[in-house]
Amino acid sequence: MNEKLSKIACVGLPGSGKSTVGRQLARRLSLPFIDSDQVVEQRIGCSIREFFEREGEASFRDLEQSILDELTCSPQSCVISTGGGAVLLPGNRKHLHERTIVVYLHSPPDEVFRRLRHDRNRPLLQVADPLGKLHDLYQLRDPLYRETAHIVIETGRPSVSALVNQIVSQLESFDPGQVGELPV
Ligand code: S3P
C-alpha cells in the first residue's frame, strides 16, 4: 500500500463514532488503532475533563496539536481517531489532510445529542444546554471537517460494520493523488 494510504484518520463531532468505527476499521485492515484522546490522557496522567478544568482549553489544544503532529508524522501505518476539536487549528487540518486519508463521520447534532445525552466526560458538553452547544459546534466545525476530509460518510442508522464496509469500499477506489496539499 502507498505509505499515505496506510494511515487513516477519523474526524467528526464528539459522539459521531470515531473511536468505535476507527477501531473496527483498523481490525478490518489489520492495522494498529490509536485514539489520540487516549494518548493525550496517557501524557497528562489524568482525564481530559480534569485537564480542561485545571489548565483550560488552550493548553489542551497545544498538547493535542503536538500529539497529532507526532502521530501523523510517524512512519507507522495505523488508523487514528482524533478528538472532535482536532480540526480547529489550521496546522492540524494541514497535517491530517496531507499525511493521512481523512474520513469525516458526518452526524447531525440531534443524532449525537441522542447518543451523548448522559455523557459526563466531554468537558464542552457539561453546560445547561448541550443540544444548543452541539448545534454551535456543528455550525463552526462542519465546514472544517469537510475541508480536512477526503471521504465523507453519513453515520445515520447503519451498523458499525456497515459503516466500515462503506469506508473500505471508498478507500479501495481512493486516488492517492487526492492526498494533496491543503492551502492554509
Ligand atoms: C473535544 C472532543 C473530545 C476531546 C476533548 C475536546 C471537542 O473528543 O478531544 O474533550 O473539542 O469536541 P471526542 O470527540 O472523542 O469526544
Boltz pocket constraint, residues with backbone or C-beta under 6 A from the ligand:
constraints:
  - pocket:
      binder: B
      contacts: [[A, 12], [A, 13], [A, 14], [A, 15], [A, 18], [A, 37], [A, 48], [A, 82], [A, 83], [A, 84], [A, 85], [A, 86], [A, 121], [A, 122], [A, 123], [A, 124]]
      max_distance: 6.0
